[in-house]
């Protein structure tokens, strides 16, 4: 059984009164959803609050999910999370001032990853990612931090795959230029 089918079964069970089905959905998406929100707000308390808000919205609107229209459930859930994070940041007027420092995938204990995370180059790159315009930053976070496919990002952001690919390539080009300039490797 693929993820989409198992999600659909859990949603149907929840809508039929099985509260344990919602708990299974919660446990399945807890880490990736928490990581995604963290990439936007970069504050543990705000991430926890938004995480709860996203699940409250999900519970309130789960009956509106239509797999034919909304595609995969994960895509639907991530779209709720991204929109919630952006709304939160707009309200706090932090959207332009966020820094992507100390971003770690929750639960990841790879020592090599910690070495990379602490390097000056990685910190510089993270900061530069957060300085990108939102439309470029979003695709970089979703594809490289969340490891989503172009098709999933396309559905989450409501843009054609060609647009997503262009934004990724353009963002990478900008980041390469900034990284070279920051490391004094001007070309």
Rosetta constraint file for C-alpha pairs under 8 A:
AtomPair CA 1 CA 5 HARMONIC 6.22 0.50
AtomPair CA 1 CA 6 HARMONIC 6.48 0.50
AtomPair CA 2 CA 6 HARMONIC 6.30 0.50
AtomPair CA 3 CA 7 HARMONIC 6.00 0.50
AtomPair CA 4 CA 8 HARMONIC 6.14 0.50
AtomPair CA 4 CA 72 HARMONIC 5.97 0.50
AtomPair CA 4 CA 73 HARMONIC 6.68 0.50
AtomPair CA 5 CA 9 HARMONIC 6.19 0.50
AtomPair CA 6 CA 10 HARMONIC 6.21 0.50
AtomPair CA 7 CA 11 HARMONIC 6.10 0.50
AtomPair CA 7 CA 25 HARMONIC 7.32 0.50
AtomPair CA 7 CA 73 HARMONIC 6.69 0.50
AtomPair CA 8 CA 12 HARMONIC 6.09 0.50
AtomPair CA 8 CA 67 HARMONIC 7.94 0.50
AtomPair CA 8 CA 73 HARMONIC 7.78 0.50
AtomPair CA 9 CA 13 HARMONIC 6.09 0.50
AtomPair CA 10 CA 14 HARMONIC 6.10 0.50
AtomPair CA 10 CA 21 HARMONIC 5.05 0.50
AtomPair CA 10 CA 22 HARMONIC 7.00 0.50
AtomPair CA 10 CA 24 HARMONIC 7.56 0.50
AtomPair CA 10 CA 25 HARMONIC 7.06 0.50
AtomPair CA 11 CA 15 HARMONIC 6.13 0.50
AtomPair CA 11 CA 21 HARMONIC 6.97 0.50
AtomPair CA 11 CA 22 HARMONIC 7.31 0.50
AtomPair CA 11 CA 62 HARMONIC 7.59 0.50
AtomPair CA 12 CA 16 HARMONIC 6.20 0.50
AtomPair CA 13 CA 17 HARMONIC 6.53 0.50
AtomPair CA 13 CA 18 HARMONIC 5.38 0.50
AtomPair CA 13 CA 21 HARMONIC 6.07 0.50
AtomPair CA 14 CA 18 HARMONIC 4.61 0.50
AtomPair CA 14 CA 19 HARMONIC 5.66 0.50
AtomPair CA 14 CA 20 HARMONIC 7.42 0.50
AtomPair CA 14 CA 21 HARMONIC 5.25 0.50
AtomPair CA 14 CA 22 HARMONIC 5.90 0.50
AtomPair CA 15 CA 63 HARMONIC 7.20 0.50
AtomPair CA 18 CA 22 HARMONIC 7.61 0.50
AtomPair CA 19 CA 23 HARMONIC 6.76 0.50
AtomPair CA 20 CA 24 HARMONIC 6.36 0.50
AtomPair CA 21 CA 25 HARMONIC 6.41 0.50
AtomPair CA 22 CA 26 HARMONIC 6.10 0.50
AtomPair CA 23 CA 27 HARMONIC 6.17 0.50
AtomPair CA 24 CA 28 HARMONIC 6.04 0.50
AtomPair CA 25 CA 29 HARMONIC 6.24 0.50
AtomPair CA 26 CA 30 HARMONIC 5.64 0.50
AtomPair CA 26 CA 55 HARMONIC 7.92 0.50
AtomPair CA 27 CA 31 HARMONIC 7.98 0.50
AtomPair CA 29 CA 33 HARMONIC 5.76 0.50
AtomPair CA 29 CA 74 HARMONIC 7.99 0.50
AtomPair CA 30 CA 34 HARMONIC 5.92 0.50
AtomPair CA 31 CA 35 HARMONIC 6.06 0.50
AtomPair CA 31 CA 106 HARMONIC 6.41 0.50
AtomPair CA 31 CA 107 HARMONIC 7.83 0.50
AtomPair CA 32 CA 36 HARMONIC 6.17 0.50
AtomPair CA 32 CA 146 HARMONIC 7.11 0.50
AtomPair CA 33 CA 37 HARMONIC 6.26 0.50
AtomPair CA 33 CA 51 HARMONIC 7.35 0.50
AtomPair CA 33 CA 78 HARMONIC 6.91 0.50
AtomPair CA 33 CA 81 HARMONIC 7.29 0.50
AtomPair CA 34 CA 38 HARMONIC 6.06 0.50
AtomPair CA 34 CA 47 HARMONIC 6.88 0.50
AtomPair CA 34 CA 48 HARMONIC 7.61 0.50
AtomPair CA 34 CA 51 HARMONIC 6.29 0.50
AtomPair CA 34 CA 106 HARMONIC 7.76 0.50
AtomPair CA 35 CA 39 HARMONIC 6.29 0.50
AtomPair CA 35 CA 104 HARMONIC 7.88 0.50
AtomPair CA 35 CA 105 HARMONIC 5.98 0.50
AtomPair CA 35 CA 106 HARMONIC 6.38 0.50
AtomPair CA 35 CA 146 HARMONIC 7.73 0.50
AtomPair CA 36 CA 40 HARMONIC 6.94 0.50
AtomPair CA 36 CA 78 HARMONIC 7.88 0.50
AtomPair CA 36 CA 81 HARMONIC 7.67 0.50
AtomPair CA 36 CA 82 HARMONIC 7.76 0.50
AtomPair CA 36 CA 141 HARMONIC 7.91 0.50
AtomPair CA 36 CA 142 HARMONIC 7.75 0.50
AtomPair CA 36 CA 145 HARMONIC 7.93 0.50
AtomPair CA 36 CA 146 HARMONIC 6.77 0.50
AtomPair CA 37 CA 41 HARMONIC 6.35 0.50
AtomPair CA 37 CA 42 HARMONIC 7.97 0.50
AtomPair CA 37 CA 47 HARMONIC 5.86 0.50
AtomPair CA 37 CA 50 HARMONIC 7.27 0.50
AtomPair CA 37 CA 51 HARMONIC 7.08 0.50
AtomPair CA 37 CA 81 HARMONIC 6.57 0.50
AtomPair CA 37 CA 82 HARMONIC 7.05 0.50
AtomPair CA 37 CA 85 HARMONIC 6.41 0.50
AtomPair CA 38 CA 42 HARMONIC 4.91 0.50
AtomPair CA 38 CA 43 HARMONIC 6.69 0.50
AtomPair CA 38 CA 44 HARMONIC 7.19 0.50
AtomPair CA 38 CA 47 HARMONIC 5.49 0.50
AtomPair CA 38 CA 103 HARMONIC 7.57 0.50
AtomPair CA 39 CA 100 HARMONIC 6.65 0.50
AtomPair CA 39 CA 103 HARMONIC 6.81 0.50
AtomPair CA 39 CA 141 HARMONIC 7.25 0.50
AtomPair CA 40 CA 85 HARMONIC 6.41 0.50
AtomPair CA 40 CA 86 HARMONIC 7.66 0.50
AtomPair CA 40 CA 98 HARMONIC 7.67 0.50
AtomPair CA 40 CA 100 HARMONIC 7.89 0.50
AtomPair CA 41 CA 46 HARMONIC 6.71 0.50
AtomPair CA 41 CA 47 HARMONIC 6.40 0.50
AtomPair CA 41 CA 85 HARMONIC 6.93 0.50
AtomPair CA 41 CA 89 HARMONIC 7.25 0.50
AtomPair CA 41 CA 98 HARMONIC 7.06 0.50
AtomPair CA 42 CA 46 HARMONIC 7.93 0.50
AtomPair CA 42 CA 47 HARMONIC 7.26 0.50
AtomPair CA 42 CA 98 HARMONIC 7.35 0.50
AtomPair CA 42 CA 99 HARMONIC 7.15 0.50
AtomPair CA 42 CA 100 HARMONIC 6.43 0.50
AtomPair CA 42 CA 101 HARMONIC 7.39 0.50
AtomPair CA 42 CA 103 HARMONIC 7.41 0.50
AtomPair CA 43 CA 47 HARMONIC 5.95 0.50
AtomPair CA 44 CA 48 HARMONIC 6.12 0.50
AtomPair CA 45 CA 49 HARMONIC 6.23 0.50
AtomPair CA 46 CA 50 HARMONIC 5.99 0.50
AtomPair CA 47 CA 51 HARMONIC 5.88 0.50
AtomPair CA 48 CA 52 HARMONIC 6.35 0.50
AtomPair CA 49 CA 53 HARMONIC 6.23 0.50
AtomPair CA 50 CA 54 HARMONIC 6.03 0.50
AtomPair CA 50 CA 81 HARMONIC 7.88 0.50
AtomPair CA 50 CA 84 HARMONIC 7.13 0.50
AtomPair CA 50 CA 85 HARMONIC 6.94 0.50
AtomPair CA 51 CA 55 HARMONIC 6.48 0.50
AtomPair CA 51 CA 81 HARMONIC 7.64 0.50
AtomPair CA 52 CA 56 HARMONIC 6.14 0.50
AtomPair CA 53 CA 57 HARMONIC 6.16 0.50
AtomPair CA 53 CA 84 HARMONIC 7.91 0.50
AtomPair CA 54 CA 58 HARMONIC 6.12 0.50
AtomPair CA 54 CA 80 HARMONIC 6.49 0.50
AtomPair CA 54 CA 81 HARMONIC 5.78 0.50
AtomPair CA 54 CA 84 HARMONIC 6.92 0.50
AtomPair CA 55 CA 59 HARMONIC 6.08 0.50
AtomPair CA 56 CA 60 HARMONIC 6.16 0.50
AtomPair CA 57 CA 61 HARMONIC 6.00 0.50
AtomPair CA 57 CA 80 HARMONIC 7.84 0.50
AtomPair CA 58 CA 62 HARMONIC 5.26 0.50
AtomPair CA 58 CA 77 HARMONIC 7.41 0.50
AtomPair CA 58 CA 80 HARMONIC 7.87 0.50
AtomPair CA 61 CA 65 HARMONIC 7.30 0.50
AtomPair CA 65 CA 70 HARMONIC 6.74 0.50
AtomPair CA 65 CA 73 HARMONIC 7.83 0.50
AtomPair CA 65 CA 76 HARMONIC 7.70 0.50
AtomPair CA 66 CA 70 HARMONIC 5.63 0.50
AtomPair CA 66 CA 71 HARMONIC 7.60 0.50
AtomPair CA 67 CA 71 HARMONIC 4.94 0.50
AtomPair CA 67 CA 72 HARMONIC 6.31 0.50
AtomPair CA 67 CA 73 HARMONIC 7.09 0.50
AtomPair CA 70 CA 75 HARMONIC 7.67 0.50
AtomPair CA 70 CA 76 HARMONIC 6.26 0.50
AtomPair CA 70 CA 155 HARMONIC 7.86 0.50
AtomPair CA 71 CA 75 HARMONIC 6.92 0.50
AtomPair CA 71 CA 76 HARMONIC 7.32 0.50
AtomPair CA 71 CA 155 HARMONIC 7.58 0.50
AtomPair CA 72 CA 76 HARMONIC 6.52 0.50
AtomPair CA 73 CA 77 HARMONIC 6.12 0.50
AtomPair CA 74 CA 78 HARMONIC 6.02 0.50
AtomPair CA 75 CA 79 HARMONIC 6.12 0.50
AtomPair CA 75 CA 152 HARMONIC 6.12 0.50
AtomPair CA 75 CA 153 HARMONIC 7.75 0.50
AtomPair CA 75 CA 155 HARMONIC 6.70 0.50
AtomPair CA 75 CA 156 HARMONIC 5.56 0.50
AtomPair CA 76 CA 80 HARMONIC 6.48 0.50
AtomPair CA 76 CA 156 HARMONIC 6.84 0.50
AtomPair CA 77 CA 81 HARMONIC 6.34 0.50
AtomPair CA 78 CA 82 HARMONIC 6.08 0.50
AtomPair CA 78 CA 156 HARMONIC 6.76 0.50
AtomPair CA 79 CA 83 HARMONIC 6.08 0.50
AtomPair CA 79 CA 156 HARMONIC 4.99 0.50
AtomPair CA 79 CA 157 HARMONIC 7.12 0.50
AtomPair CA 80 CA 84 HARMONIC 6.02 0.50
AtomPair CA 81 CA 85 HARMONIC 6.08 0.50
AtomPair CA 82 CA 86 HARMONIC 6.12 0.50
AtomPair CA 83 CA 87 HARMONIC 6.06 0.50
AtomPair CA 84 CA 88 HARMONIC 6.07 0.50
AtomPair CA 85 CA 89 HARMONIC 6.15 0.50
AtomPair CA 86 CA 90 HARMONIC 6.05 0.50
AtomPair CA 86 CA 95 HARMONIC 7.51 0.50
AtomPair CA 87 CA 91 HARMONIC 6.18 0.50
AtomPair CA 88 CA 92 HARMONIC 6.33 0.50
AtomPair CA 89 CA 93 HARMONIC 5.74 0.50
AtomPair CA 89 CA 94 HARMONIC 5.22 0.50
AtomPair CA 89 CA 95 HARMONIC 5.25 0.50
AtomPair CA 90 CA 94 HARMONIC 6.47 0.50
AtomPair CA 90 CA 95 HARMONIC 6.04 0.50
AtomPair CA 94 CA 98 HARMONIC 6.11 0.50
AtomPair CA 96 CA 131 HARMONIC 7.27 0.50
AtomPair CA 98 CA 130 HARMONIC 6.44 0.50
AtomPair CA 99 CA 126 HARMONIC 7.41 0.50
AtomPair CA 99 CA 127 HARMONIC 5.54 0.50
AtomPair CA 99 CA 130 HARMONIC 5.80 0.50
AtomPair CA 100 CA 123 HARMONIC 7.97 0.50
AtomPair CA 100 CA 126 HARMONIC 5.21 0.50
AtomPair CA 100 CA 127 HARMONIC 5.59 0.50
AtomPair CA 100 CA 129 HARMONIC 7.51 0.50
AtomPair CA 100 CA 130 HARMONIC 6.02 0.50
AtomPair CA 101 CA 123 HARMONIC 6.38 0.50
AtomPair CA 101 CA 126 HARMONIC 6.44 0.50
AtomPair CA 101 CA 127 HARMONIC 6.93 0.50
AtomPair CA 102 CA 117 HARMONIC 6.95 0.50
AtomPair CA 102 CA 118 HARMONIC 7.87 0.50
AtomPair CA 102 CA 123 HARMONIC 7.99 0.50
AtomPair CA 103 CA 117 HARMONIC 7.65 0.50
AtomPair CA 104 CA 108 HARMONIC 7.36 0.50
AtomPair CA 104 CA 117 HARMONIC 7.61 0.50
AtomPair CA 109 CA 113 HARMONIC 7.82 0.50
AtomPair CA 109 CA 114 HARMONIC 7.94 0.50
AtomPair CA 110 CA 114 HARMONIC 6.67 0.50
AtomPair CA 111 CA 115 HARMONIC 6.43 0.50
AtomPair CA 112 CA 116 HARMONIC 6.37 0.50
AtomPair CA 113 CA 117 HARMONIC 5.97 0.50
AtomPair CA 114 CA 118 HARMONIC 6.17 0.50
AtomPair CA 115 CA 119 HARMONIC 6.43 0.50
AtomPair CA 116 CA 122 HARMONIC 6.41 0.50
AtomPair CA 117 CA 122 HARMONIC 5.93 0.50
AtomPair CA 117 CA 123 HARMONIC 6.99 0.50
AtomPair CA 118 CA 122 HARMONIC 6.98 0.50
AtomPair CA 118 CA 123 HARMONIC 6.97 0.50
AtomPair CA 119 CA 123 HARMONIC 6.35 0.50
AtomPair CA 120 CA 124 HARMONIC 6.05 0.50
AtomPair CA 121 CA 125 HARMONIC 6.09 0.50
AtomPair CA 122 CA 126 HARMONIC 6.08 0.50
AtomPair CA 123 CA 127 HARMONIC 6.17 0.50
AtomPair CA 124 CA 128 HARMONIC 6.18 0.50
AtomPair CA 124 CA 179 HARMONIC 7.63 0.50
AtomPair CA 124 CA 182 HARMONIC 7.99 0.50
AtomPair CA 125 CA 129 HARMONIC 6.14 0.50
AtomPair CA 125 CA 175 HARMONIC 7.35 0.50
AtomPair CA 125 CA 179 HARMONIC 6.79 0.50
AtomPair CA 126 CA 130 HARMONIC 6.46 0.50
AtomPair CA 127 CA 131 HARMONIC 6.45 0.50
AtomPair CA 128 CA 132 HARMONIC 6.57 0.50
AtomPair CA 128 CA 175 HARMONIC 6.83 0.50
AtomPair CA 128 CA 178 HARMONIC 7.39 0.50
AtomPair CA 129 CA 137 HARMONIC 6.00 0.50
AtomPair CA 129 CA 140 HARMONIC 7.78 0.50
AtomPair CA 129 CA 175 HARMONIC 7.19 0.50
AtomPair CA 130 CA 137 HARMONIC 6.44 0.50
AtomPair CA 131 CA 137 HARMONIC 7.90 0.50
AtomPair CA 132 CA 136 HARMONIC 6.12 0.50
AtomPair CA 132 CA 137 HARMONIC 5.43 0.50
AtomPair CA 132 CA 171 HARMONIC 7.49 0.50
AtomPair CA 133 CA 137 HARMONIC 6.13 0.50
AtomPair CA 134 CA 138 HARMONIC 5.84 0.50
AtomPair CA 135 CA 139 HARMONIC 6.77 0.50
AtomPair CA 135 CA 167 HARMONIC 7.39 0.50
AtomPair CA 136 CA 140 HARMONIC 6.43 0.50
AtomPair CA 136 CA 167 HARMONIC 5.55 0.50
AtomPair CA 136 CA 168 HARMONIC 6.64 0.50
AtomPair CA 136 CA 170 HARMONIC 7.71 0.50
AtomPair CA 136 CA 171 HARMONIC 5.56 0.50
AtomPair CA 137 CA 141 HARMONIC 6.16 0.50
AtomPair CA 137 CA 171 HARMONIC 7.44 0.50
AtomPair CA 138 CA 142 HARMONIC 6.09 0.50
AtomPair CA 139 CA 143 HARMONIC 5.88 0.50
AtomPair CA 139 CA 153 HARMONIC 6.99 0.50
AtomPair CA 139 CA 164 HARMONIC 6.83 0.50
AtomPair CA 139 CA 167 HARMONIC 6.96 0.50
AtomPair CA 139 CA 168 HARMONIC 6.13 0.50
AtomPair CA 140 CA 144 HARMONIC 5.60 0.50
AtomPair CA 140 CA 145 HARMONIC 7.22 0.50
AtomPair CA 140 CA 168 HARMONIC 6.26 0.50
AtomPair CA 140 CA 171 HARMONIC 7.34 0.50
AtomPair CA 141 CA 145 HARMONIC 4.87 0.50
AtomPair CA 141 CA 146 HARMONIC 6.40 0.50
AtomPair CA 142 CA 146 HARMONIC 4.84 0.50
AtomPair CA 142 CA 147 HARMONIC 6.40 0.50
AtomPair CA 142 CA 148 HARMONIC 5.87 0.50
AtomPair CA 142 CA 153 HARMONIC 6.67 0.50
AtomPair CA 143 CA 147 HARMONIC 4.78 0.50
AtomPair CA 143 CA 148 HARMONIC 4.84 0.50
AtomPair CA 143 CA 149 HARMONIC 6.46 0.50
AtomPair CA 143 CA 150 HARMONIC 7.17 0.50
AtomPair CA 143 CA 153 HARMONIC 7.32 0.50
AtomPair CA 144 CA 148 HARMONIC 7.47 0.50
AtomPair CA 148 CA 152 HARMONIC 6.15 0.50
AtomPair CA 148 CA 153 HARMONIC 6.55 0.50
AtomPair CA 149 CA 153 HARMONIC 6.35 0.50
AtomPair CA 150 CA 154 HARMONIC 6.00 0.50
AtomPair CA 150 CA 161 HARMONIC 6.24 0.50
AtomPair CA 150 CA 164 HARMONIC 6.75 0.50
AtomPair CA 150 CA 165 HARMONIC 7.21 0.50
AtomPair CA 151 CA 155 HARMONIC 6.38 0.50
AtomPair CA 151 CA 161 HARMONIC 6.16 0.50
AtomPair CA 152 CA 156 HARMONIC 6.17 0.50
AtomPair CA 153 CA 157 HARMONIC 6.01 0.50
AtomPair CA 153 CA 161 HARMONIC 8.00 0.50
AtomPair CA 153 CA 164 HARMONIC 7.30 0.50
AtomPair CA 154 CA 158 HARMONIC 5.58 0.50
AtomPair CA 154 CA 159 HARMONIC 5.03 0.50
AtomPair CA 154 CA 160 HARMONIC 5.68 0.50
AtomPair CA 154 CA 161 HARMONIC 5.37 0.50
AtomPair CA 154 CA 164 HARMONIC 6.30 0.50
AtomPair CA 155 CA 159 HARMONIC 6.75 0.50
AtomPair CA 159 CA 163 HARMONIC 6.35 0.50
AtomPair CA 159 CA 164 HARMONIC 6.80 0.50
AtomPair CA 160 CA 164 HARMONIC 6.52 0.50
AtomPair CA 161 CA 165 HARMONIC 6.16 0.50
AtomPair CA 162 CA 166 HARMONIC 6.15 0.50
AtomPair CA 163 CA 167 HARMONIC 6.11 0.50
AtomPair CA 164 CA 168 HARMONIC 6.19 0.50
AtomPair CA 165 CA 169 HARMONIC 6.19 0.50
AtomPair CA 166 CA 170 HARMONIC 5.97 0.50
AtomPair CA 167 CA 171 HARMONIC 5.89 0.50
AtomPair CA 168 CA 172 HARMONIC 6.09 0.50
AtomPair CA 169 CA 173 HARMONIC 6.13 0.50
AtomPair CA 170 CA 174 HARMONIC 6.22 0.50
AtomPair CA 171 CA 175 HARMONIC 6.09 0.50
AtomPair CA 172 CA 176 HARMONIC 6.04 0.50
AtomPair CA 173 CA 177 HARMONIC 6.33 0.50
AtomPair CA 174 CA 178 HARMONIC 6.19 0.50
AtomPair CA 175 CA 179 HARMONIC 5.88 0.50
AtomPair CA 176 CA 180 HARMONIC 6.01 0.50
AtomPair CA 177 CA 181 HARMONIC 6.07 0.50
AtomPair CA 177 CA 186 HARMONIC 7.88 0.50
AtomPair CA 178 CA 182 HARMONIC 5.88 0.50
AtomPair CA 179 CA 183 HARMONIC 6.04 0.50
AtomPair CA 180 CA 184 HARMONIC 5.90 0.50
AtomPair CA 180 CA 185 HARMONIC 4.63 0.50
AtomPair CA 180 CA 186 HARMONIC 5.60 0.50
AtomPair CA 180 CA 187 HARMONIC 7.54 0.50
AtomPair CA 181 CA 185 HARMONIC 5.73 0.50
AtomPair CA 181 CA 186 HARMONIC 5.21 0.50
